[in-house]
Amino acid sequence: MKKLKVYIASPYTDGDTALNVKMQMDFADKLMDEGFTPFVPLLSHFQHMAHPRQYDDWLMYAIDWLKSCDVLLRVGGESPGAEKEIEIAKQNKIPVFYGITPLLQHYKKDFKNYTS
């Protein structure tokens, strides 16, 4: 059976960017535990540290990956970038889930109940 590729959308620049990256990594770990293949766009944070690019370059990078994913998981607080990613997901008929539990309820019968 094909593993679903899950794009994680969340804030990056609102608040501490390092904590925002860690949050996506934490969700990715949970998704991997449940048998999904997560995509963590905020890992580009580390690429940007070594090779800085304009915001729009990173946004287009993320959107290219988003279009190849099966589902979008929206987590965290307000984020204009994440809202744009949701809009693009919907335009491309990619299902959007607000929180990990609704995603797992939809795709899995047996799953761990996560609070976020």
TIRO-2110 file (N, C-alpha, C; in Angstrom, 1 decimal):
// TIRO-2110
0.8, -1.2, 0.0, N, 1, A
0.0, 0.0, 0.0, CA, 1, A
0.9, 1.3, 0.0, C, 1, A
0.5, 2.2, -0.8, N, 2, A
1.3, 3.5, -0.9, CA, 2, A
1.1, 4.3, 0.3, C, 2, A
2.3, 4.8, 0.8, N, 3, A
2.2, 5.7, 2.0, CA, 3, A
1.8, 7.1, 1.5, C, 3, A
0.9, 7.7, 2.3, N, 4, A
0.5, 9.1, 1.9, CA, 4, A
1.5, 10.1, 2.3, C, 4, A
1.8, 11.0, 1.4, N, 5, A
2.7, 12.1, 1.6, CA, 5, A
2.0, 13.3, 2.2, C, 5, A
2.4, 13.7, 3.4, N, 6, A
1.7, 14.7, 4.1, CA, 6, A
2.5, 16.0, 4.2, C, 6, A
2.0, 17.1, 3.6, N, 7, A
2.7, 18.4, 3.7, CA, 7, A
2.3, 19.1, 5.0, C, 7, A
3.2, 19.5, 5.8, N, 8, A
2.9, 20.2, 7.0, CA, 8, A
3.0, 21.7, 6.8, C, 8, A
1.9, 22.4, 7.1, N, 9, A
1.8, 23.8, 6.9, CA, 9, A
1.7, 24.5, 8.3, C, 9, A
2.5, 25.4, 8.6, N, 10, A
2.4, 26.1, 9.9, CA, 10, A
3.2, 27.4, 9.9, C, 10, A
3.1, 28.2, 10.9, N, 11, A
3.8, 29.5, 11.0, CA, 11, A
5.3, 29.3, 10.9, C, 11, A
6.0, 30.2, 10.3, N, 12, A
7.5, 30.2, 10.3, CA, 12, A
8.0, 31.5, 11.0, C, 12, A
7.6, 32.7, 10.4, N, 13, A
8.2, 33.9, 10.9, CA, 13, A
7.5, 34.5, 12.1, C, 13, A
6.3, 34.0, 12.5, N, 14, A
5.6, 34.6, 13.6, CA, 14, A
6.1, 33.8, 14.9, C, 14, A
6.8, 34.5, 15.7, N, 15, A
7.4, 33.9, 16.9, CA, 15, A
8.8, 33.5, 16.6, C, 15, A
9.3, 32.5, 17.4, N, 16, A
10.7, 32.0, 17.3, CA, 16, A
10.8, 31.0, 16.1, C, 16, A
11.5, 31.3, 15.1, N, 17, A
11.6, 30.5, 13.9, CA, 17, A
12.1, 29.1, 14.2, C, 17, A
13.1, 29.0, 15.2, N, 18, A
13.7, 27.7, 15.5, CA, 18, A
12.6, 26.8, 16.2, C, 18, A
11.8, 27.4, 17.0, N, 19, A
10.7, 26.7, 17.7, CA, 19, A
9.6, 26.2, 16.7, C, 19, A
9.4, 27.1, 15.7, N, 20, A
8.4, 26.7, 14.6, CA, 20, A
8.9, 25.6, 13.8, C, 20, A
10.2, 25.6, 13.5, N, 21, A
10.8, 24.4, 12.8, CA, 21, A
10.7, 23.2, 13.6, C, 21, A
11.0, 23.3, 14.9, N, 22, A
10.9, 22.1, 15.8, CA, 22, A
9.5, 21.6, 15.8, C, 22, A
8.5, 22.5, 15.8, N, 23, A
7.1, 22.0, 15.9, CA, 23, A
6.8, 21.2, 14.7, C, 23, A
7.2, 21.6, 13.5, N, 24, A
7.0, 20.8, 12.3, CA, 24, A
7.7, 19.5, 12.4, C, 24, A
8.9, 19.5, 12.9, N, 25, A
9.6, 18.2, 13.0, CA, 25, A
8.9, 17.3, 14.0, C, 25, A
8.4, 17.8, 15.1, N, 26, A
7.6, 17.0, 16.0, CA, 26, A
6.4, 16.3, 15.4, C, 26, A
5.7, 17.1, 14.6, N, 27, A
4.5, 16.6, 13.8, CA, 27, A
5.0, 15.5, 12.8, C, 27, A
6.1, 15.8, 12.2, N, 28, A
6.6, 14.8, 11.2, CA, 28, A
6.9, 13.5, 11.9, C, 28, A
7.5, 13.6, 13.1, N, 29, A
7.8, 12.3, 13.8, CA, 29, A
6.6, 11.5, 14.1, C, 29, A
5.5, 12.2, 14.6, N, 30, A
4.2, 11.6, 14.9, CA, 30, A
3.7, 10.9, 13.6, C, 30, A
3.7, 11.6, 12.5, N, 31, A
3.2, 11.1, 11.2, CA, 31, A
4.0, 9.9, 10.8, C, 31, A
5.3, 9.9, 11.0, N, 32, A
6.1, 8.7, 10.6, CA, 32, A
5.7, 7.6, 11.5, C, 32, A
5.5, 7.8, 12.8, N, 33, A
5.1, 6.7, 13.7, CA, 33, A
3.8, 6.1, 13.2, C, 33, A
2.9, 6.9, 12.5, N, 34, A
1.6, 6.4, 12.1, CA, 34, A
1.7, 5.8, 10.6, C, 34, A
2.9, 5.8, 10.0, N, 35, A
3.0, 5.2, 8.7, CA, 35, A
2.9, 6.2, 7.5, C, 35, A
2.9, 7.5, 7.8, N, 36, A
2.8, 8.5, 6.7, CA, 36, A
4.2, 8.9, 6.3, C, 36, A
4.4, 9.6, 5.2, N, 37, A
5.6, 10.2, 4.7, CA, 37, A
5.4, 11.7, 4.8, C, 37, A
5.9, 12.3, 5.8, N, 38, A
5.7, 13.8, 6.0, CA, 38, A
6.7, 14.6, 5.2, C, 38, A
6.3, 15.7, 4.7, N, 39, A
7.2, 16.7, 4.1, CA, 39, A
7.3, 17.9, 5.1, C, 39, A
8.5, 18.3, 5.5, N, 40, A
8.7, 19.3, 6.5, CA, 40, A
9.3, 20.6, 5.7, C, 40, A
8.4, 21.4, 5.2, N, 41, A
9.0, 22.6, 4.4, CA, 41, A
9.9, 23.5, 5.2, C, 41, A
9.7, 23.6, 6.6, N, 42, A
10.5, 24.5, 7.4, CA, 42, A
11.9, 24.0, 7.6, C, 42, A
12.2, 22.8, 7.1, N, 43, A
13.6, 22.3, 7.2, CA, 43, A
14.5, 23.2, 6.2, C, 43, A
13.8, 23.9, 5.3, N, 44, A
14.6, 24.8, 4.4, CA, 44, A
15.2, 25.9, 5.3, C, 44, A
14.8, 26.1, 6.5, N, 45, A
15.4, 27.0, 7.5, CA, 45, A
16.9, 26.8, 7.5, C, 45, A
17.3, 25.5, 7.5, N, 46, A
18.7, 25.2, 7.6, CA, 46, A
19.5, 25.4, 6.3, C, 46, A
18.8, 25.1, 5.2, N, 47, A
19.3, 25.4, 3.9, CA, 47, A
19.5, 26.9, 3.7, C, 47, A
18.6, 27.7, 4.2, N, 48, A
18.6, 29.2, 4.1, CA, 48, A
19.8, 29.7, 5.0, C, 48, A
20.1, 29.1, 6.1, N, 49, A
21.2, 29.5, 6.9, CA, 49, A
22.5, 29.4, 6.2, C, 49, A
22.7, 28.4, 5.4, N, 50, A
23.9, 28.1, 4.6, CA, 50, A
23.9, 28.9, 3.3, C, 50, A
22.7, 29.0, 2.7, N, 51, A
22.6, 29.6, 1.4, CA, 51, A
21.3, 30.4, 1.3, C, 51, A
21.4, 31.6, 1.8, N, 52, A
20.2, 32.5, 1.9, CA, 52, A
19.6, 32.8, 0.5, C, 52, A
18.3, 32.8, 0.5, N, 53, A
17.5, 33.2, -0.7, CA, 53, A
16.3, 34.1, -0.2, C, 53, A
15.7, 34.7, -1.2, N, 54, A
14.6, 35.5, -1.0, CA, 54, A
13.4, 34.7, -0.5, C, 54, A
12.5, 35.3, 0.3, N, 55, A
11.3, 34.6, 0.8, CA, 55, A
10.5, 34.0, -0.3, C, 55, A
10.3, 34.7, -1.5, N, 56, A
9.5, 34.1, -2.6, CA, 56, A
10.2, 32.8, -3.1, C, 56, A
11.5, 32.8, -3.1, N, 57, A
12.2, 31.5, -3.6, CA, 57, A
11.8, 30.3, -2.7, C, 57, A
11.8, 30.5, -1.4, N, 58, A
11.4, 29.5, -0.5, CA, 58, A
9.9, 29.1, -0.6, C, 58, A
9.1, 30.1, -0.8, N, 59, A
7.7, 29.9, -1.0, CA, 59, A
7.4, 29.0, -2.2, C, 59, A
8.1, 29.4, -3.3, N, 60, A
7.9, 28.6, -4.6, CA, 60, A
8.4, 27.2, -4.4, C, 60, A
9.5, 27.0, -3.7, N, 61, A
10.1, 25.7, -3.4, CA, 61, A
9.1, 24.9, -2.6, C, 61, A
8.5, 25.5, -1.6, N, 62, A
7.5, 24.7, -0.8, CA, 62, A
6.2, 24.4, -1.6, C, 62, A
5.8, 25.3, -2.5, N, 63, A
4.6, 25.1, -3.3, CA, 63, A
4.8, 23.9, -4.3, C, 63, A
6.0, 23.9, -4.9, N, 64, A
6.3, 22.8, -5.8, CA, 64, A
6.2, 21.4, -5.1, C, 64, A
6.7, 21.4, -3.8, N, 65, A
6.6, 20.1, -3.0, CA, 65, A
5.1, 19.9, -2.6, C, 65, A
4.4, 20.9, -2.2, N, 66, A
3.0, 20.8, -1.8, CA, 66, A
2.2, 20.1, -2.9, C, 66, A
2.4, 20.5, -4.2, N, 67, A
1.7, 20.0, -5.3, CA, 67, A
1.9, 18.5, -5.5, C, 67, A
3.0, 18.0, -5.0, N, 68, A
3.3, 16.5, -5.1, CA, 68, A
2.8, 15.7, -3.9, C, 68, A
2.2, 16.4, -2.9, N, 69, A
1.8, 15.7, -1.7, CA, 69, A
0.3, 15.2, -1.9, C, 69, A
-0.1, 14.3, -1.0, N, 70, A
-1.5, 13.8, -1.0, CA, 70, A
-2.4, 14.5, -0.1, C, 70, A
-1.9, 15.1, 0.9, N, 71, A
-2.7, 15.8, 1.9, CA, 71, A
-1.9, 16.9, 2.6, C, 71, A
-2.6, 17.9, 3.1, N, 72, A
-1.9, 19.0, 3.8, CA, 72, A
-2.4, 19.0, 5.3, C, 72, A
-1.5, 19.0, 6.2, N, 73, A
-1.8, 19.1, 7.6, CA, 73, A
-1.5, 20.5, 8.1, C, 73, A
-2.5, 21.2, 8.5, N, 74, A
-2.3, 22.6, 9.0, CA, 74, A
-2.3, 22.6, 10.5, C, 74, A
-1.2, 23.1, 11.1, N, 75, A
-1.0, 23.2, 12.5, CA, 75, A
-0.4, 24.5, 12.9, C, 75, A
-0.5, 24.8, 14.2, N, 76, A
0.0, 26.1, 14.7, CA, 76, A
-0.9, 27.3, 14.6, C, 76, A
-0.3, 28.4, 14.8, N, 77, A
-1.1, 29.7, 14.8, CA, 77, A
-1.3, 30.3, 13.5, C, 77, A
-1.6, 31.6, 13.5, N, 78, A
-1.8, 32.4, 12.3, CA, 78, A
-0.5, 32.4, 11.4, C, 78, A
-0.8, 32.4, 10.1, N, 79, A
0.4, 32.4, 9.2, CA, 79, A
-0.1, 32.7, 7.8, C, 79, A
0.2, 33.9, 7.3, N, 80, A
-0.2, 34.2, 5.9, CA, 80, A
0.4, 33.2, 4.9, C, 80, A
1.6, 32.7, 5.1, N, 81, A
2.2, 31.7, 4.2, CA, 81, A
1.4, 30.4, 4.2, C, 81, A
1.1, 29.9, 5.4, N, 82, A
0.3, 28.7, 5.6, CA, 82, A
-1.1, 28.8, 4.9, C, 82, A
-1.7, 30.0, 5.1, N, 83, A
-3.0, 30.2, 4.4, CA, 83, A
-2.9, 30.2, 2.9, C, 83, A
-1.8, 30.7, 2.4, N, 84, A
-1.6, 30.6, 0.9, CA, 84, A
-1.4, 29.2, 0.5, C, 84, A
-0.7, 28.4, 1.3, N, 85, A
-0.5, 27.0, 1.1, CA, 85, A
-1.8, 26.2, 1.1, C, 85, A
-2.7, 26.6, 2.0, N, 86, A
-4.0, 25.9, 2.0, CA, 86, A
-4.8, 26.3, 0.8, C, 86, A
-4.8, 27.5, 0.3, N, 87, A
-5.4, 27.9, -0.9, CA, 87, A
-4.9, 27.1, -2.1, C, 87, A
-3.6, 26.9, -2.2, N, 88, A
-3.0, 26.2, -3.3, CA, 88, A
-3.4, 24.7, -3.2, C, 88, A
-3.4, 24.2, -2.0, N, 89, A
-3.8, 22.8, -1.8, CA, 89, A
-5.3, 22.6, -2.3, C, 89, A
-6.2, 23.5, -1.9, N, 90, A
-7.6, 23.4, -2.3, CA, 90, A
-7.7, 23.5, -3.9, C, 90, A
-6.9, 24.4, -4.5, N, 91, A
-7.0, 24.6, -5.9, CA, 91, A
-6.5, 23.3, -6.6, C, 91, A
-5.7, 22.5, -6.0, N, 92, A
-5.1, 21.3, -6.5, CA, 92, A
-5.8, 20.1, -6.0, C, 92, A
-7.0, 20.3, -5.4, N, 93, A
-7.8, 19.2, -4.8, CA, 93, A
-7.0, 18.3, -3.8, C, 93, A
-6.2, 18.9, -3.1, N, 94, A
-5.4, 18.2, -2.0, CA, 94, A
-6.2, 18.4, -0.7, C, 94, A
-6.6, 17.4, 0.0, N, 95, A
-7.4, 17.5, 1.2, CA, 95, A
-6.6, 18.3, 2.3, C, 95, A
-7.3, 19.1, 3.1, N, 96, A
-6.6, 19.9, 4.1, CA, 96, A
-7.2, 19.4, 5.5, C, 96, A
-6.4, 19.1, 6.4, N, 97, A
-6.8, 18.7, 7.8, CA, 97, A
-6.2, 19.7, 8.8, C, 97, A
-7.0, 20.2, 9.7, N, 98, A
-6.6, 21.1, 10.7, CA, 98, A
-6.4, 20.4, 12.0, C, 98, A
-5.2, 19.8, 12.2, N, 99, A
-4.8, 19.1, 13.3, CA, 99, A
-4.5, 17.6, 12.9, C, 99, A
-3.7, 17.0, 13.7, N, 100, A
-3.2, 15.6, 13.4, CA, 100, A
-4.3, 14.6, 13.7, C, 100, A
-5.1, 14.8, 14.7, N, 101, A
-6.2, 13.8, 15.1, CA, 101, A
-7.2, 13.7, 14.0, C, 101, A
-7.8, 14.8, 13.4, N, 102, A
-8.7, 14.6, 12.3, CA, 102, A
-8.1, 13.9, 11.1, C, 102, A
-6.8, 14.2, 10.8, N, 103, A
-6.2, 13.5, 9.7, CA, 103, A
-6.1, 12.0, 10.0, C, 103, A
-5.7, 11.6, 11.2, N, 104, A
-5.6, 10.2, 11.5, CA, 104, A
-7.0, 9.5, 11.6, C, 104, A
-8.0, 10.2, 12.1, N, 105, A
-9.3, 9.7, 12.1, CA, 105, A
-9.8, 9.4, 10.7, C, 105, A
-9.4, 10.2, 9.7, N, 106, A
-9.9, 10.0, 8.4, CA, 106, A
-9.2, 8.8, 7.7, C, 106, A
-7.9, 8.7, 7.9, N, 107, A
-7.1, 7.7, 7.2, CA, 107, A
-6.8, 6.4, 7.9, C, 107, A
-7.0, 6.4, 9.2, N, 108, A
-6.6, 5.2, 10.0, CA, 108, A
-7.7, 4.8, 11.0, C, 108, A
-7.9, 3.6, 11.2, N, 109, A
-8.8, 3.1, 12.2, CA, 109, A
-8.2, 3.1, 13.5, C, 109, A
-7.0, 2.6, 13.6, N, 110, A
-6.2, 2.5, 14.9, CA, 110, A
-5.1, 3.5, 14.9, C, 110, A
-5.2, 4.5, 15.8, N, 111, A
-4.2, 5.5, 15.9, CA, 111, A
-4.0, 6.0, 17.3, C, 111, A
-2.9, 6.6, 17.6, N, 112, A
-2.7, 7.2, 18.9, CA, 112, A
-3.5, 8.5, 18.9, C, 112, A
-4.1, 8.8, 20.0, N, 113, A
-4.8, 10.1, 20.1, CA, 113, A
-3.9, 11.2, 20.6, C, 113, A
-3.5, 12.1, 19.6, N, 114, A
-2.6, 13.2, 19.9, CA, 114, A
-3.4, 14.4, 20.3, C, 114, A
-2.9, 15.2, 21.2, N, 115, A
-3.6, 16.4, 21.7, CA, 115, A
-3.5, 17.6, 20.7, C, 115, A
-2.6, 17.6, 19.8, N, 116, A
-2.4, 18.7, 18.8, CA, 116, A
-2.7, 18.2, 17.4, C, 116, A
END
